[in-house]
Amino acid sequence: MKKMLAALTGVALTGLLLAAGVAQAQERPAITGIAFVRMYSADVAASDAFYKTLGFTKVSAGNGLERYGVNPAQWLEVEPLPSATLQTRMPEVAFTTRNVAALERYLVKHKVSVVEKRKDGFTVHDPEGNLIGFVQEGAVGAALPQSPSASSRRIIHAGFIVRDRAAEDAFYRDILGFHLYWNGGKTDTSVDYVAMQVPDGTDWLEYMLNIKPDADAHQRGVMNHFSLGIAKMSDAVEALARDGCTSKDCSKTQVGRDGKVQMNVYDPDQTRIEYMEFKPSGTICCSEFKGPHPTEVENK
């Protein structure tokens, strides 16, 4: 009898937890994907020349901030480096939500402090101090020019160095509803990369784990990165050549641990831009994919 009651209690508890998760998801407004990634630049003119070779067109947003439209819902931002002592050159990743005011109330309810309120959104810090923005659907991106020569028209993920996965999971997974898309490592048994997919889309945030505290500027730039999606990598290579990218990086492709063809280029401040095919075509290491793959055109 006691065993039966214990089993029933366990089932009831599981049901309550599932119900709580569903209720929380219903309470939280949809988070549909990446809105923008912001980079610091020690030489804004050099950064502009670089992004031109990627096929993007600059629009000045005032106060030294430059924007580059990727598609009507996504863009890149570049601003002057405020201090040479700063270790990160990628100070913000922002996500799109369908109801920014309701999402702000939801986060405040969950004891997350708002750092800055903006015209079309707000920012918070995650547990490791990374600045995370949230932008109202339909804001900014649609007004930016879309270059016909762009090498990609989709930002599909961004990643940064993470020291405490459990703390980050408590924020991204438990509060915001992100879920595991894929994880893998430099070896078949290590976990060095954890892709956490947004709850209401296919873009993801990548935890870059096991990075030495004394990593140099190049290593930090490799880890603090963003990714441009492409259906066929040969199309990106052709576009980069057409737009004047003569670096050997602009044609050096490889298959990543997740089985996707990729190519890495670096901006003047050593931030890595990872071109990546939407779907895997090679051997997939370490774990299966647990979410849908992104596509070139996505309804956010």
Buried (B, 14 or more C-beta within 10 A) or exposed (E): EEEEEEEEEEEEEEEEEEEEEEEBEEEBBBBBBBBBBBBBBEEBEEBBEBBBBBBBBBBEBEEEBBBBBBBBBBBBBBBBBEEEEEEBBBBBBBBBBBBBEBBBEBBEEBEBEEEEEBEBBBBBBBBBEBBBBBBBBBBBBEEBEBBEEBBBBBBBBBBBBBEEBEEBBEBBBEBBBBBBBBBBBEEEEEBBBBBBBBBBBBBBBBBBBEBEEEBEEEBBBBBBBBBBBBBEBEBBBEBBBEBEBEEEBBBEBEBBBBBBBBBBBBBBBBBBBBBBBBBBEBEBBBBEBEBEBBBEEBEB
